[in-house]
Amino acid sequence: MEVKEKIRETIINLLKLKPQELKDNEKLCEGIGADSTELVELVIALEKAFGVKLSAKEITKFCSVDDIEKMIQSKLSDFSSQLSAKR
Amino acid sequence: MRPIAITGIGIVSPSGIGKRQFWANIKAGRSFIKSITRFDSGLYPSHIAGQIDDLDAYTHVSERLLKKMDAFSHMALISSEMALQDAGLDIQKEDPNLVGIFLGNAIGGWLYAETELRDLYREGREGVSPYMASAWFPAAPQGQVSIYYGIKGFSKTVVSDRASSLMALGYAGKTLGKDKLNLILAGGMEAPVTPYALLCCNTYGCLSKNNDNPQSAYRPFDKKRDGFVIGEGAGIVTLENIERAKARQANIQAVISGYGTTCDGKDRINPATDGKELARAIQMALDDAQVSPEKIDYISLDGMACDDWDLGEVSAIKQVFGDKAKTIPASCPKSMFGNLLGASGVVDVITTVLSMEHNLVPPTINLDEPANNGLNYIKKEAKEYKINKALVISRGRGGINSALVIEKGVR
């Protein structure tokens, strides 16, 4: 599954949304009205889904799905580079 | 106190959700006490309760919100919505700064708390829902209801064991009487049918162990009583000043006219058997209502079905009412659906308001032979009787006493 699809699926399942309610370029606090506790839950769920470390400072209510995708792609790529260097 | 109008009723109980279903079962004298099926409770000394299994069928709350709250908040939200509808109120048209919420609860939302504590010890801190902190504590329903409706006025959660919701009504009435608010959602909620909560109730030591006969287990004032049975649910009413209720042509279902409360100050669990402090609370409520004892024509009993509690309650009533105690119809309808602990007082008030409306006194079921004589117990079946002024008694662990006077119609 692509990174963006996995992020969407995580948010949709977590917040019990209909897929059409989640717009990729919309801030989480706007279209779906995510609150601070939901963001904490989202950070934990994304960490589990992608095996990367995230902080509540990185995933804020001003993030969109597109922003989160960029962030996770970057962490995944850093992780791959570190792994290659170790080898 | 300044009389306060009850203009809407919302009820979620083992005997029914919504006042029509609830009243139909109450007047029929049906018991809704059953063996607990939610979890394996077979090894608990008492494993019977008034349980609600069809809450989701009545919900108007989204799944997204539901996962953030315990069942007791869910029950409060459903009851609030019912009360507002019954009152014909559109809360969005109210000034939010002049709407308040006063609720009572004894133990908090333990199903949520237990589940998350289990996960904490199994999976570590990351296994715990971030909603845990805001879901379990006794004021959580007050928070959820106020957020749901955008309520911004003075609000309060009373934690006074089983007397909590009657106290919440009393304080709500006093606050309205000072013209601090226009409208208050008042009542209480409790969800004790969970493994840990049931364990705490069992260790408290006053629960019936008559597990083989759940429907006849809760026997207040009966010689064969062996304790009360817990139940879950919520009751919420809309309260308004009489002037405002009249101005908007609301259906004034009853009027709260007096409130009194005292403490026994004797023991951390048991009440004083002499009933002196309860008698003082009752007298305080009557004085507050400017109603003399002979004008009361129904008493809604607390009815713990334990020797000391029943003895003290009957003694207190005799001290206040004297010989008249023998003639005033008195009953404990919660014998049908269980003691809703912190929500028991408001549910008794709702039952009494419906009794006034239908001119029918609901019975204490399972009361075959009174252990404490001197009251006019309405037993087994409902009895036609016109109630104009009633007294509702609610008591909590350690000797917390509260009493409320309610009247049919405006004087």
HADDOCK unambig.tbl for C-alpha pairs under 7 A between the chains (distance, minus, plus):
assign (segid A and resid 15 and name CA) (segid B and resid 64 and name CA) 5.38 0.50 0.50
assign (segid A and resid 16 and name CA) (segid B and resid 63 and name CA) 6.34 0.50 0.50
assign (segid A and resid 16 and name CA) (segid B and resid 64 and name CA) 5.28 0.50 0.50
assign (segid A and resid 37 and name CA) (segid B and resid 130 and name CA) 6.13 0.50 0.50
assign (segid A and resid 37 and name CA) (segid B and resid 131 and name CA) 6.80 0.50 0.50
assign (segid A and resid 40 and name CA) (segid B and resid 130 and name CA) 6.79 0.50 0.50
assign (segid A and resid 41 and name CA) (segid B and resid 130 and name CA) 6.28 0.50 0.50
